[in-house]
Amino acid sequence: MNAKELTLNIAVNLGRLCRWSMEGRRARVDQFLAETEGFVKALELAPKSDRFMPTYEWFKKDFEVLSHNVQMDANWAESMLTWANILTHRASLT
């Protein structure tokens, strides 16, 4: 997969993580966090444009914190959904 495809896959998973955290489905949250971490690792190795790098670095730091401090609440879910939206829009910059 190229950087754009990986970014969009991450964005879709973040949307799912938002929904499942609000539904209290911890097993699904854990499953998709693991899958998303795999996409993030693949994106690390993929060629990315200079225009995308600031967003990528910001996301990578935020996702590291969020994925290691899962809160099944509205604030955590909103952070995931916010990143899903940002990455969907910025995928074209990859």
C-alpha positions in Angstrom: 0.0 0.0 0.0 1.1 3.5 -0.7 1.1 6.4 1.8 -2.3 7.7 0.7 -3.9 4.2 1.1 -2.3 3.7 4.5 -3.4 7.1 5.7 -7.0 6.4 4.6 -7.0 3.0 6.3 -5.8 4.6 9.5 -8.6 7.3 9.2 -11.3 4.6 8.7 -10.0 2.7 11.7 -9.9 5.8 13.9 -13.6 6.4 13.0 -14.4 2.8 14.1 -12.4 3.2 17.3 -14.5 6.3 18.1 -17.7 4.4 17.6 -16.7 1.3 19.5 -15.3 3.2 22.5 -18.6 5.0 22.8 -20.4 1.6 22.6 -18.1 0.2 25.3 -16.8 -2.5 23.0 -13.3 -2.8 24.5 -12.3 -6.0 22.7 -13.0 -4.3 19.3 -11.1 -1.2 20.4 -8.1 -3.3 21.3 -8.3 -5.3 18.0 -8.4 -2.2 15.9 -5.8 -0.3 17.8 -3.4 -3.2 17.0 -4.4 -3.1 13.4 -4.0 0.7 13.2 -0.6 0.5 14.9 0.4 -1.9 12.0 -0.7 0.7 9.5 1.2 3.4 11.3 4.3 1.3 11.2 3.9 0.7 7.5 3.3 4.4 6.9 6.5 5.2 8.8 8.4 3.3 6.0 6.4 4.6 3.1 7.6 7.7 1.1 5.6 10.8 2.2 5.6 14.3 0.9 7.2 17.2 2.8 3.7 18.8 2.9 2.3 15.8 4.8 5.1 15.4 7.3 4.0 18.0 9.9 0.6 16.4 10.1 2.1 12.9 10.2 4.5 13.8 13.0 1.8 15.4 15.0 -0.6 12.5 14.5 2.1 9.9 15.4 2.8 11.6 18.7 -0.8 12.0 19.6 -1.7 8.4 18.5 1.1 7.1 20.7 -0.4 8.7 23.7 -4.0 7.9 22.9 -3.3 4.2 22.1 -1.4 3.7 25.4 -4.0 5.5 27.5 -7.3 4.1 26.2 -10.3 5.8 27.8 -13.7 4.5 26.8 -15.2 8.0 27.1 -16.4 10.9 24.9 -13.1 12.8 25.0 -11.0 9.8 23.8 -13.6 9.0 21.2 -13.6 12.6 20.0 -9.8 12.7 19.7 -10.0 9.6 17.5 -12.8 11.0 15.3 -10.9 14.4 15.0 -7.8 12.6 13.7 -9.9 10.5 11.4 -11.2 13.7 9.8 -7.8 15.4 9.7 -6.2 12.4 8.0 -9.0 11.9 5.5 -8.5 15.5 4.3 -4.7 15.4 4.4 -4.3 12.0 2.7 -4.2 13.9 -0.6 -1.0 15.5 0.5 0.9 12.2 1.0 
